[in-house]
Amino acid sequence: MSRLIGFGRLPRPFGLAVLLAVAALILAARPPFARALFEPGEERPGGAATALKARDSRAFTHPSAGMSLDRRLDFGLGDALFRKRWASSPSSTTASDGLGPLFNARACESCHRRDGRGQVPDPGAPAVSLVLRLGLPGGGAEPTYGHQLQNAAIQGFRPEGRLTLAYDEVPVALAGGEVASLRRPAYGVADLAQGPLAPDVQVSARIAPPMIGLGLLEAIPAADIVARADPDDADGDGISGRAQRLGPEARLGRFGWKAAQPDIAAQAADAFATDIGLSTPLIRRSRGDCTERQPACLAAPAGDDPAEGVEVTARMFDLTVFYARHLAVPARPAARDPEVLAGKALFLAAGCSACHVPAWVTGRDGVDPELAGQRIYPYTDLLLHDMGPGLADGKAEGEAAGAEWRTPPLWGIGLTAEVGGRTEFLHDGRARNLIEAILWHGGEAERARDAVIALSPAERARLITFLQSL
């Protein structure tokens, strides 16, 4: 029983029927047993850095708690840079020029509205926070269009192309007589500016993830994350999480949908280059994602700072990274609620916590003081998992195969509608609600998905109540 209500993986003998029977016992025994599911500190998932503010539309915009005044000022400057709308070169606003020439957005905030997740474009509207990543088998960029399809351009240039999107509805029967409908996306590209894509191109749609808690995830010791990896499923529980390793130094990947970036700075530099077309101290390409087959793009005026030779100077870049590192996780005032704890019991019993690991402790060495030594509750293991053919995009990235995805954190997921006005989940926003997101799980998560399908409607409602409390 202690293994069940703890944060470890469930042993293999716990079959679906046994899991649900134990969950039923937990629910029947509440409130005393349900209270045992609450761990002191869960109401502050970001530890002492948790934002104790209202859970409203600005819930993701607050800085780490406990900041000194001078660090709060740096956070404010980073906020301004995050929202800055960049202009093309040459421009009278020399501190804000260098956009493109090809790009997807003019500001970081364009993709991360109120620092939340992106959104699928409405029919006929241009895609902004949903992009198409491009690549070839074995790695490398698409030879003409680069690492990402840019669907916007500065004056005098033509966008690379336009993302097209259509859905098929797929019904899924649930226990208790309910039927859910999943929308299966079909992606395409129209209006290509320089001819067709390479015949062996790999295409993956990616939506912008929420920004909260990134510094805390960065502060988890790499050794602790790697210790949970089980690439050969040695314990036989059906879960074989793998650590993403990057570059010749084999750095641990922990950011991005496939954990393709090792830290916040690398993630920010990649976004500046591919999304906005700006050079930084880490990626010194002043024309972003332009390729050798786009000579006019490579010859376009740049907005490089005369002293540093990049468009986003070191000070600007550091402030932006500092801002991203310190966007705080909101508090969970309903963490002790009996219905929330009942849903948590079902979450654990179904095996969801095998990948969505609830708790971690951040390191103390080399970590910002607000983030150091904190017990946090992000509900992720930051490892790669095979999610089955339903979610596979066929695009390898680093050591991640086409069906592998990093476990996304769940903290703040219940505020998605409040912050962004809509609920669209998974790597491409295909899931319109949390039940749909669960039903798309396959591969290593198939047993957990089937456990949720087998729940009664009332039990599924409790599970969603728990997720919405995060």
Secondary structure as a PSIPRED ss2 file (coil, helix, strand):
# PSIPRED VFORMAT (PSIPRED V4.0)

   1 M C   1.000  0.000  0.000
   2 S H   0.000  1.000  0.000
   3 R H   0.000  1.000  0.000
   4 L H   0.000  1.000  0.000
   5 I H   0.000  1.000  0.000
   6 G C   1.000  0.000  0.000
   7 F C   1.000  0.000  0.000
   8 G C   1.000  0.000  0.000
   9 R C   1.000  0.000  0.000
  10 L C   1.000  0.000  0.000
  11 P C   1.000  0.000  0.000
  12 R C   1.000  0.000  0.000
  13 P C   1.000  0.000  0.000
  14 F C   1.000  0.000  0.000
  15 G C   1.000  0.000  0.000
  16 L H   0.000  1.000  0.000
  17 A H   0.000  1.000  0.000
  18 V H   0.000  1.000  0.000
  19 L H   0.000  1.000  0.000
  20 L H   0.000  1.000  0.000
  21 A H   0.000  1.000  0.000
  22 V H   0.000  1.000  0.000
  23 A H   0.000  1.000  0.000
  24 A H   0.000  1.000  0.000
  25 L H   0.000  1.000  0.000
  26 I H   0.000  1.000  0.000
  27 L H   0.000  1.000  0.000
  28 A H   0.000  1.000  0.000
  29 A H   0.000  1.000  0.000
  30 R C   1.000  0.000  0.000
  31 P C   1.000  0.000  0.000
  32 P H   0.000  1.000  0.000
  33 F H   0.000  1.000  0.000
  34 A H   0.000  1.000  0.000
  35 R H   0.000  1.000  0.000
  36 A H   0.000  1.000  0.000
  37 L C   1.000  0.000  0.000
  38 F C   1.000  0.000  0.000
  39 E C   1.000  0.000  0.000
  40 P C   1.000  0.000  0.000
  41 G C   1.000  0.000  0.000
  42 E C   1.000  0.000  0.000
  43 E C   1.000  0.000  0.000
  44 R C   1.000  0.000  0.000
  45 P C   1.000  0.000  0.000
  46 G C   1.000  0.000  0.000
  47 G H   0.000  1.000  0.000
  48 A H   0.000  1.000  0.000
  49 A H   0.000  1.000  0.000
  50 T C   1.000  0.000  0.000
  51 A E   0.000  0.000  1.000
  52 L C   1.000  0.000  0.000
  53 K C   1.000  0.000  0.000
  54 A C   1.000  0.000  0.000
  55 R C   1.000  0.000  0.000
  56 D C   1.000  0.000  0.000
  57 S C   1.000  0.000  0.000
  58 R C   1.000  0.000  0.000
  59 A C   1.000  0.000  0.000
  60 F C   1.000  0.000  0.000
  61 T C   1.000  0.000  0.000
  62 H C   1.000  0.000  0.000
  63 P E   0.000  0.000  1.000
  64 S C   1.000  0.000  0.000
  65 A C   1.000  0.000  0.000
  66 G C   1.000  0.000  0.000
  67 M C   1.000  0.000  0.000
  68 S C   1.000  0.000  0.000
  69 L H   0.000  1.000  0.000
  70 D H   0.000  1.000  0.000
  71 R H   0.000  1.000  0.000
  72 R H   0.000  1.000  0.000
  73 L H   0.000  1.000  0.000
  74 D H   0.000  1.000  0.000
  75 F H   0.000  1.000  0.000
  76 G H   0.000  1.000  0.000
  77 L H   0.000  1.000  0.000
  78 G H   0.000  1.000  0.000
  79 D H   0.000  1.000  0.000
  80 A H   0.000  1.000  0.000
  81 L H   0.000  1.000  0.000
  82 F H   0.000  1.000  0.000
  83 R H   0.000  1.000  0.000
  84 K C   1.000  0.000  0.000
  85 R C   1.000  0.000  0.000
  86 W C   1.000  0.000  0.000
  87 A E   0.000  0.000  1.000
  88 S C   1.000  0.000  0.000
  89 S C   1.000  0.000  0.000
  90 P C   1.000  0.000  0.000
  91 S C   1.000  0.000  0.000
  92 S C   1.000  0.000  0.000
  93 T C   1.000  0.000  0.000
  94 T H   0.000  1.000  0.000
  95 A H   0.000  1.000  0.000
  96 S H   0.000  1.000  0.000
  97 D E   0.000  0.000  1.000
  98 G C   1.000  0.000  0.000
  99 L C   1.000  0.000  0.000
 100 G C   1.000  0.000  0.000
 101 P C   1.000  0.000  0.000
 102 L E   0.000  0.000  1.000
 103 F E   0.000  0.000  1.000
 104 N C   1.000  0.000  0.000
 105 A C   1.000  0.000  0.000
 106 R C   1.000  0.000  0.000
 107 A C   1.000  0.000  0.000
 108 C H   0.000  1.000  0.000
 109 E H   0.000  1.000  0.000
 110 S H   0.000  1.000  0.000
 111 C H   0.000  1.000  0.000
 112 H C   1.000  0.000  0.000
 113 R H   0.000  1.000  0.000
 114 R H   0.000  1.000  0.000
 115 D H   0.000  1.000  0.000
 116 G C   1.000  0.000  0.000
 117 R C   1.000  0.000  0.000
 118 G C   1.000  0.000  0.000
 119 Q C   1.000  0.000  0.000
 120 V C   1.000  0.000  0.000
 121 P C   1.000  0.000  0.000
 122 D C   1.000  0.000  0.000
 123 P C   1.000  0.000  0.000
 124 G C   1.000  0.000  0.000
 125 A C   1.000  0.000  0.000
 126 P C   1.000  0.000  0.000
 127 A C   1.000  0.000  0.000
 128 V C   1.000  0.000  0.000
 129 S C   1.000  0.000  0.000
 130 L E   0.000  0.000  1.000
 131 V E   0.000  0.000  1.000
 132 L E   0.000  0.000  1.000
 133 R E   0.000  0.000  1.000
 134 L E   0.000  0.000  1.000
 135 G E   0.000  0.000  1.000
 136 L C   1.000  0.000  0.000
 137 P C   1.000  0.000  0.000
 138 G C   1.000  0.000  0.000
 139 G C   1.000  0.000  0.000
 140 G C   1.000  0.000  0.000
 141 A C   1.000  0.000  0.000
 142 E E   0.000  0.000  1.000
 143 P C   1.000  0.000  0.000
 144 T C   1.000  0.000  0.000
 145 Y C   1.000  0.000  0.000
 146 G E   0.000  0.000  1.000
 147 H C   1.000  0.000  0.000
 148 Q E   0.000  0.000  1.000
 149 L C   1.000  0.000  0.000
 150 Q C   1.000  0.000  0.000
 151 N C   1.000  0.000  0.000
 152 A E   0.000  0.000  1.000
 153 A E   0.000  0.000  1.000
 154 I C   1.000  0.000  0.000
 155 Q C   1.000  0.000  0.000
 156 G C   1.000  0.000  0.000
 157 F C   1.000  0.000  0.000
 158 R C   1.000  0.000  0.000
 159 P C   1.000  0.000  0.000
 160 E C   1.000  0.000  0.000
 161 G C   1.000  0.000  0.000
 162 R E   0.000  0.000  1.000
 163 L E   0.000  0.000  1.000
 164 T E   0.000  0.000  1.000
 165 L E   0.000  0.000  1.000
 166 A E   0.000  0.000  1.000
 167 Y E   0.000  0.000  1.000
 168 D E   0.000  0.000  1.000
 169 E E   0.000  0.000  1.000
 170 V E   0.000  0.000  1.000
 171 P E   0.000  0.000  1.000
 172 V E   0.000  0.000  1.000
 173 A E   0.000  0.000  1.000
 174 L C   1.000  0.000  0.000
 175 A C   1.000  0.000  0.000
 176 G C   1.000  0.000  0.000
 177 G C   1.000  0.000  0.000
 178 E C   1.000  0.000  0.000
 179 V E   0.000  0.000  1.000
 180 A E   0.000  0.000  1.000
 181 S E   0.000  0.000  1.000
 182 L E   0.000  0.000  1.000
 183 R E   0.000  0.000  1.000
 184 R E   0.000  0.000  1.000
 185 P E   0.000  0.000  1.000
 186 A E   0.000  0.000  1.000
 187 Y E   0.000  0.000  1.000
 188 G E   0.000  0.000  1.000
 189 V E   0.000  0.000  1.000
 190 A E   0.000  0.000  1.000
 191 D C   1.000  0.000  0.000
 192 L C   1.000  0.000  0.000
 193 A C   1.000  0.000  0.000
 194 Q C   1.000  0.000  0.000
 195 G C   1.000  0.000  0.000
 196 P C   1.000  0.000  0.000
 197 L C   1.000  0.000  0.000
 198 A C   1.000  0.000  0.000
 199 P C   1.000  0.000  0.000
 200 D C   1.000  0.000  0.000
 201 V C   1.000  0.000  0.000
 202 Q E   0.000  0.000  1.000
 203 V E   0.000  0.000  1.000
 204 S E   0.000  0.000  1.000
 205 A E   0.000  0.000  1.000
 206 R E   0.000  0.000  1.000
 207 I E   0.000  0.000  1.000
 208 A C   1.000  0.000  0.000
 209 P C   1.000  0.000  0.000
 210 P C   1.000  0.000  0.000
 211 M C   1.000  0.000  0.000
 212 I C   1.000  0.000  0.000
 213 G C   1.000  0.000  0.000
 214 L H   0.000  1.000  0.000
 215 G H   0.000  1.000  0.000
 216 L H   0.000  1.000  0.000
 217 L H   0.000  1.000  0.000
 218 E H   0.000  1.000  0.000
 219 A C   1.000  0.000  0.000
 220 I C   1.000  0.000  0.000
 221 P C   1.000  0.000  0.000
 222 A H   0.000  1.000  0.000
 223 A H   0.000  1.000  0.000
 224 D H   0.000  1.000  0.000
 225 I H   0.000  1.000  0.000
 226 V H   0.000  1.000  0.000
 227 A H   0.000  1.000  0.000
 228 R C   1.000  0.000  0.000
 229 A C   1.000  0.000  0.000
 230 D C   1.000  0.000  0.000
 231 P C   1.000  0.000  0.000
 232 D C   1.000  0.000  0.000
 233 D C   1.000  0.000  0.000
 234 A C   1.000  0.000  0.000
 235 D C   1.000  0.000  0.000
 236 G C   1.000  0.000  0.000
 237 D C   1.000  0.000  0.000
 238 G C   1.000  0.000  0.000
 239 I C   1.000  0.000  0.000
 240 S C   1.000  0.000  0.000
 241 G C   1.000  0.000  0.000
 242 R E   0.000  0.000  1.000
 243 A C   1.000  0.000  0.000
 244 Q E   0.000  0.000  1.000
 245 R E   0.000  0.000  1.000
 246 L E   0.000  0.000  1.000
 247 G C   1.000  0.000  0.000
 248 P C   1.000  0.000  0.000
 249 E C   1.000  0.000  0.000
 250 A C   1.000  0.000  0.000
 251 R E   0.000  0.000  1.000
 252 L E   0.000  0.000  1.000
 253 G E   0.000  0.000  1.000
 254 R C   1.000  0.000  0.000
 255 F E   0.000  0.000  1.000
 256 G C   1.000  0.000  0.000
 257 W C   1.000  0.000  0.000
 258 K C   1.000  0.000  0.000
 259 A C   1.000  0.000  0.000
 260 A C   1.000  0.000  0.000
 261 Q E   0.000  0.000  1.000
 262 P C   1.000  0.000  0.000
 263 D C   1.000  0.000  0.000
 264 I H   0.000  1.000  0.000
 265 A H   0.000  1.000  0.000
 266 A H   0.000  1.000  0.000
 267 Q H   0.000  1.000  0.000
 268 A H   0.000  1.000  0.000
 269 A H   0.000  1.000  0.000
 270 D H   0.000  1.000  0.000
 271 A H   0.000  1.000  0.000
 272 F H   0.000  1.000  0.000
 273 A H   0.000  1.000  0.000
 274 T H   0.000  1.000  0.000
 275 D H   0.000  1.000  0.000
 276 I H   0.000  1.000  0.000
 277 G C   1.000  0.000  0.000
 278 L C   1.000  0.000  0.000
 279 S C   1.000  0.000  0.000
 280 T C   1.000  0.000  0.000
 281 P C   1.000  0.000  0.000
 282 L C   1.000  0.000  0.000
 283 I C   1.000  0.000  0.000
 284 R C   1.000  0.000  0.000
 285 R C   1.000  0.000  0.000
 286 S C   1.000  0.000  0.000
 287 R C   1.000  0.000  0.000
 288 G C   1.000  0.000  0.000
 289 D C   1.000  0.000  0.000
 290 C C   1.000  0.000  0.000
 291 T C   1.000  0.000  0.000
 292 E C   1.000  0.000  0.000
 293 R C   1.000  0.000  0.000
 294 Q C   1.000  0.000  0.000
 295 P H   0.000  1.000  0.000
 296 A H   0.000  1.000  0.000
 297 C H   0.000  1.000  0.000
 298 L H   0.000  1.000  0.000
 299 A C   1.000  0.000  0.000
 300 A C   1.000  0.000  0.000
 301 P C   1.000  0.000  0.000
 302 A C   1.000  0.000  0.000
 303 G C   1.000  0.000  0.000
 304 D C   1.000  0.000  0.000
 305 D C   1.000  0.000  0.000
 306 P C   1.000  0.000  0.000
 307 A C   1.000  0.000  0.000
 308 E C   1.000  0.000  0.000
 309 G C   1.000  0.000  0.000
 310 V C   1.000  0.000  0.000
 311 E C   1.000  0.000  0.000
 312 V C   1.000  0.000  0.000
 313 T C   1.000  0.000  0.000
 314 A H   0.000  1.000  0.000
 315 R H   0.000  1.000  0.000
 316 M H   0.000  1.000  0.000
 317 F H   0.000  1.000  0.000
 318 D H   0.000  1.000  0.000
 319 L H   0.000  1.000  0.000
 320 T H   0.000  1.000  0.000
 321 V H   0.000  1.000  0.000
 322 F H   0.000  1.000  0.000
 323 Y H   0.000  1.000  0.000
 324 A H   0.000  1.000  0.000
 325 R H   0.000  1.000  0.000
 326 H C   1.000  0.000  0.000
 327 L E   0.000  0.000  1.000
 328 A C   1.000  0.000  0.000
 329 V C   1.000  0.000  0.000
 330 P E   0.000  0.000  1.000
 331 A C   1.000  0.000  0.000
 332 R C   1.000  0.000  0.000
 333 P C   1.000  0.000  0.000
 334 A C   1.000  0.000  0.000
 335 A C   1.000  0.000  0.000
 336 R C   1.000  0.000  0.000
 337 D C   1.000  0.000  0.000
 338 P H   0.000  1.000  0.000
 339 E H   0.000  1.000  0.000
 340 V H   0.000  1.000  0.000
 341 L H   0.000  1.000  0.000
 342 A H   0.000  1.000  0.000
 343 G H   0.000  1.000  0.000
 344 K H   0.000  1.000  0.000
 345 A H   0.000  1.000  0.000
 346 L H   0.000  1.000  0.000
 347 F H   0.000  1.000  0.000
 348 L H   0.000  1.000  0.000
 349 A H   0.000  1.000  0.000
 350 A C   1.000  0.000  0.000
 351 G C   1.000  0.000  0.000
 352 C H   0.000  1.000  0.000
 353 S H   0.000  1.000  0.000
 354 A H   0.000  1.000  0.000
 355 C C   1.000  0.000  0.000
 356 H C   1.000  0.000  0.000
 357 V C   1.000  0.000  0.000
 358 P C   1.000  0.000  0.000
 359 A C   1.000  0.000  0.000
 360 W E   0.000  0.000  1.000
 361 V E   0.000  0.000  1.000
 362 T C   1.000  0.000  0.000
 363 G C   1.000  0.000  0.000
 364 R C   1.000  0.000  0.000
 365 D C   1.000  0.000  0.000
 366 G C   1.000  0.000  0.000
 367 V C   1.000  0.000  0.000
 368 D C   1.000  0.000  0.000
 369 P C   1.000  0.000  0.000
 370 E C   1.000  0.000  0.000
 371 L C   1.000  0.000  0.000
 372 A C   1.000  0.000  0.000
 373 G C   1.000  0.000  0.000
 374 Q C   1.000  0.000  0.000
 375 R E   0.000  0.000  1.000
 376 I E   0.000  0.000  1.000
 377 Y C   1.000  0.000  0.000
 378 P C   1.000  0.000  0.000
 379 Y C   1.000  0.000  0.000
 380 T C   1.000  0.000  0.000
 381 D C   1.000  0.000  0.000
 382 L C   1.000  0.000  0.000
 383 L C   1.000  0.000  0.000
 384 L E   0.000  0.000  1.000
 385 H E   0.000  0.000  1.000
 386 D E   0.000  0.000  1.000
 387 M C   1.000  0.000  0.000
 388 G C   1.000  0.000  0.000
 389 P C   1.000  0.000  0.000
 390 G C   1.000  0.000  0.000
 391 L C   1.000  0.000  0.000
 392 A C   1.000  0.000  0.000
 393 D C   1.000  0.000  0.000
 394 G C   1.000  0.000  0.000
 395 K C   1.000  0.000  0.000
 396 A C   1.000  0.000  0.000
 397 E E   0.000  0.000  1.000
 398 G C   1.000  0.000  0.000
 399 E C   1.000  0.000  0.000
 400 A E   0.000  0.000  1.000
 401 A C   1.000  0.000  0.000
 402 G C   1.000  0.000  0.000
 403 A C   1.000  0.000  0.000
 404 E E   0.000  0.000  1.000
 405 W E   0.000  0.000  1.000
 406 R E   0.000  0.000  1.000
 407 T C   1.000  0.000  0.000
 408 P C   1.000  0.000  0.000
 409 P C   1.000  0.000  0.000
 410 L C   1.000  0.000  0.000
 411 W C   1.000  0.000  0.000
 412 G C   1.000  0.000  0.000
 413 I H   0.000  1.000  0.000
 414 G H   0.000  1.000  0.000
 415 L H   0.000  1.000  0.000
 416 T H   0.000  1.000  0.000
 417 A H   0.000  1.000  0.000
 418 E H   0.000  1.000  0.000
 419 V H   0.000  1.000  0.000
 420 G H   0.000  1.000  0.000
 421 G C   1.000  0.000  0.000
 422 R C   1.000  0.000  0.000
 423 T C   1.000  0.000  0.000
 424 E C   1.000  0.000  0.000
 425 F E   0.000  0.000  1.000
 426 L C   1.000  0.000  0.000
 427 H C   1.000  0.000  0.000
 428 D C   1.000  0.000  0.000
 429 G C   1.000  0.000  0.000
 430 R C   1.000  0.000  0.000
 431 A E   0.000  0.000  1.000
 432 R C   1.000  0.000  0.000
 433 N C   1.000  0.000  0.000
 434 L H   0.000  1.000  0.000
 435 I H   0.000  1.000  0.000
 436 E H   0.000  1.000  0.000
 437 A H   0.000  1.000  0.000
 438 I H   0.000  1.000  0.000
 439 L H   0.000  1.000  0.000
 440 W C   1.000  0.000  0.000
 441 H C   1.000  0.000  0.000
 442 G C   1.000  0.000  0.000
 443 G H   0.000  1.000  0.000
 444 E H   0.000  1.000  0.000
 445 A H   0.000  1.000  0.000
 446 E H   0.000  1.000  0.000
 447 R H   0.000  1.000  0.000
 448 A H   0.000  1.000  0.000
 449 R H   0.000  1.000  0.000
 450 D H   0.000  1.000  0.000
 451 A H   0.000  1.000  0.000
 452 V H   0.000  1.000  0.000
 453 I H   0.000  1.000  0.000
 454 A C   1.000  0.000  0.000
 455 L C   1.000  0.000  0.000
 456 S C   1.000  0.000  0.000
 457 P H   0.000  1.000  0.000
 458 A H   0.000  1.000  0.000
 459 E H   0.000  1.000  0.000
 460 R H   0.000  1.000  0.000
 461 A H   0.000  1.000  0.000
 462 R H   0.000  1.000  0.000
 463 L H   0.000  1.000  0.000
 464 I H   0.000  1.000  0.000
 465 T H   0.000  1.000  0.000
 466 F H   0.000  1.000  0.000
 467 L H   0.000  1.000  0.000
 468 Q H   0.000  1.000  0.000
 469 S H   0.000  1.000  0.000
 470 L C   1.000  0.000  0.000
